[in-house]
Amino acid sequence: GSHDSFSYWVDEKSPVGPDQATAIKRLARISLVRKIMKKWSVTQNLTFKEQLEGGIRYFDLRVSSKPGEIGQEIYFIHGLFGIKVWDGLKEMNSFLEQHPKEVIFLDFNHFYAMDDGHHHFLINRIRSAFESKLCCVECVEYVTLLYMWEKKHQVLIFYHHPLYQEYPFLWPGNKMPAPWANTTNVHKLLQFLETTLEERSRYGTFHVSQAILTPRVKTIARHLIRGLKNTLVHKNLPMILNWVKAQKPGVMGVNIITSDFVELVDFAATVIALNDLLLEEDESAT
């Protein structure tokens, strides 16, 4: 999985998003401030299509309306506005059309400046983009690849808002817990990942291990121009990747792992290779 999967492009010319504090919005009237924000808002380099081609199958999504804009269009957002959600969904759907056995998870977990009308608009966009590819809510343990292939489903949508109850193809957010370490320290992050795996629900949910470091205000102040990638990601990714390599998948192991800048190391390939351990277990059992 990728963290803030859509943030490969954010619009530094647009107003700052409603996910930001009032003080930041005021500061961001200065174009240089928006340029700096961009360096800290972008957590991926690859487009959706490139991420899919690289093996990413879980997408972490934050969305917002544009206050003051006529209509109900919804955009991706991380400090600054990204592309229209509709354009991202169409891009993903065209990949799925070409790869009918691939399955993706879309986790809509933060909503900003959205009333019920905006939500219904977005949910209808999701339905229009994927139609019969959408997998309705089911017992998690039943949802195997074989199950998905038989039903010709390819998309699971997780929707962290009470309106999920009105649509059978929206999975509740609590089926996709993603505990967040909120630290700049790689050792604390790895300890947190270990602890939350131990506490992971044994049945009934998926589970996201967020292998990401989060800058604090003072981190950004000290390294304004360097940005997220050069300050936190580059130097710590090798240690994070070593942790990934040491994991086991399965009921009490890792399930979905997300990272920033997924192409900087062999992240997707390393996570995917963990599945071989499950095959080895099956072989030894038989």
C-alpha positions, -999 to +999 in steps of 0.1 A: +000+000+000+010+036-004+004+064+022-015+095+009-015+076-024-028+106-045-002+132-034+021+128-064+005+160-077-007+188-056-017+223-068+005+250-052-016+276-070-048+266-054-059+278-020-048+258+010-072+230+019-097+229+047-076+202+064-052+229+075-052+252+106-063+288+102-028+301+109-014+280+080-042+293+057-032+328+065+005+322+059-002+304+027-014+335+010+024+339+003+033+318-027+067+308-012+048+292+017+027+271-007+059+260-024+073+248+009+040+232+018+042+212-014+076+198-004+060+184+028+026+175+013+039+152-015+045+117-002+045+098-035+062+103-068+042+078-089+008+083-105-020+058-097-013+039-129+025+038-121+018+026-085-006-001-098+020-012-123+046-013-095+025-037-074+006-013-051-029-025-043-040-005-013-046+032-016-049+056+013-073+085+003-082+119+018-108+139+000-125+174+001-148+197-017-134+231-027-151+257-005-165+284-027-166+263-058-200+259-076-211+222-078-201+192-057-168+182-073-146+163-049-108+164-049-079+146-032-063+167-006-031+168+016-026+204+027-030+214-009-056+201-034-048+172-057-066+159-088-103+154-091-113+121-074-132+111-106-100+113-127-082+091-103-110+065-102-111+064-140-073+059-141-076+029-117-106+014-135-087+014-169-059-006-152-085-031-138-101-034-172-067-046-186-060-068-156-093-086-147-077-107-119-062-078-100-079-066-068-075-032-052-085-016-018-096+020-017-096+035+018-115+068+020-105+077+055-106+115+058-133+139+045-131+177+046-157+204+039-183+177+028-220+176+037-243+146+029-248+160-006-211+159-013-209+123+001-238+111-021-221+127-051-188+110-044-204+076-037-222+078-070-189+086-087-174+055-071-204+034-083-202+049-119-164+042-121-164+006-110-200-007-113-201-045-111-164-046-100-174-034-065-174-061-038-203-058-014-196-061+024-190-097+034-173-116+062-136-107+058-125-143+060-146-152+029-130-126+007-103-147-010-089-141-045-109-171-056-141-155-042-133-122-060-125-140-093-157-161-093-178-130-087-157-109-111-152-083-083-120-062-082-126-033-058-132-031-021-142+004-009-137+014+028-157+045+037-150+061+072-184+079+074-218+068+088-233+070+052-216+037+044-246+020+060-268+031+030-247+014+004-240-024+003-207-018-016-192+005+011-173-013+038-172+004+072-139+020+082-136-002+113-129-031+089-097-014+079-079-002+111-047+016+104-030+026+137-007+056+133+026+060+152+028+098+147+066+099+153+098+111+136+119+084+153+124+052+133+130+031+164+098+043+180+080+036+147+092+000+145+083-006+182+048+008+175+044-015+145+054-045+166+030-036+194+000-029+171+006-062+153+004-080+186-028-063+194-043-069+160-078-084+159-076-121+151-107-122+129-131-100+111-109-071+099-081-062+076-051-044+092-028-017+080+008-013+093+017+023+085+054+022+081+057+060+078+074+087+098+054+119+104+071+153+106+064+176+135+061+214+132+097+218+144+109+191+119+095+212+091+108+245+106+144+230+108+144+215+073+120+239+054+136+236+020+146+199+021+111+186+023+098+152+036+117+129+013+151+143+020+146+149+057+128+117+069+123+092+042+156+086+024+177+079+055+151+057+073+136+036+045+164+010+046+156+003+083+119+002+076+125-022+047+145-045+070+116-046+094+093-055+065+116-084+054+115-099+089+077-101+090+054-130+084+019-127+069-012-145+082-037-142+110-014-126+136+012-113+111+012-084+087-016-078+063-013-045+044+019-023+048+020+013+036+050+035+029+059+069+015+077+071-018+071+035-026+095+034-055+126+045-036+134+010-025+121-024-035+091-018-012+062-034-032+083-064-043+095-070-007+060-070+007+046-092-021+074-117-016+062-122+020+033-142+005+057-169-005+060-177+033+023-186+033+029-210+003+058-226+022+035-231+052+008-247+030+034-270+014+048-281+048+013-287+061+005-311+032 
